Amino acid sequence: MTLISERQIILFKPQGRMDLEGGVALSKKMAEILPKRDQLWVIDLAEVDFMDSSGLVALVNGFKAARQNGCRLVLCNVQTPVRLVLELTQLDSVFEIVHNPEENRVL
């Protein structure tokens, strides 16, 4: 798990599987952040090749925490297996999802 904090942008880069272990790791990293109003939280899923309900719970909890603190949370570089899970659960309509944050001027 990589965490990069620059200006008002917090970048989370989980790797591998977003199962129970990966979901807990992401949740812990997000809990370590002291949210500041108008921060942008970017979760780069480029290196995540699997996600189950534990991973979804981590994303939803992060989304709620960001929202409650006036932050914006964006998912980027979502791989096909993860995108399918988001679509099946209809969470793709809840999360802001971009292919490449720099191309879409998110950052």
Residue pairs with C-beta under 8 A, 6 or more apart in sequence:
1 12
1 13
1 14
1 15
1 25
1 26
1 29
2 11
2 12
2 13
2 15
3 10
3 11
3 12
3 13
3 29
3 32
4 10
4 11
4 13
5 11
5 33
8 36
8 38
8 39
8 40
9 39
9 40
9 42
9 107
10 33
10 39
10 40
10 41
10 42
11 42
11 44
12 26
12 29
12 30
12 41
12 42
12 43
12 44
12 62
13 44
13 46
13 47
14 22
14 25
14 26
14 43
14 45
14 47
14 48
15 47
15 48
16 22
16 47
16 48
16 49
16 50
17 48
17 49
17 50
17 51
17 55
18 26
18 45
18 48
18 50
18 51
18 52
18 54
18 55
18 58
18 59
18 82
19 50
19 51
19 52
19 54
19 55
20 52
20 54
22 48
22 54
22 55
22 58
23 54
23 55
23 56
23 57
23 58
24 54
24 58
26 43
26 55
26 58
26 59
26 62
27 57
27 58
27 61
27 62
30 41
30 58
30 61
30 62
30 65
31 65
33 41
35 65
35 66
35 69
35 70
35 71
36 69
36 71
37 69
37 70
37 71
38 70
38 71
38 72
39 66
39 69
39 71
39 72
40 71
40 72
40 74
40 106
40 107
41 62
41 66
41 71
41 72
41 73
41 74
42 73
42 74
42 75
42 76
42 101
42 106
42 107
43 59
43 62
43 73
43 74
43 75
43 76
44 76
44 77
44 101
45 75
45 76
45 77
45 78
45 79
45 82
46 76
46 77
46 79
48 55
48 79
48 82
49 79
49 81
49 82
50 81
50 82
51 81
51 82
51 85
51 86
52 85
55 82
55 85
56 85
56 86
56 89
56 91
59 75
59 91
59 95
60 91
60 94
62 73
63 73
63 94
63 95
65 71
66 72
66 73
67 73
72 96
73 95
73 96
74 95
74 96
74 97
74 98
74 101
74 106
75 86
75 95
75 96
75 97
75 98
76 97
76 98
76 99
76 100
76 101
76 106
77 99
77 100
78 86
78 97
78 99
83 92
83 97
86 92
86 95
86 97
98 104
98 106
101 107
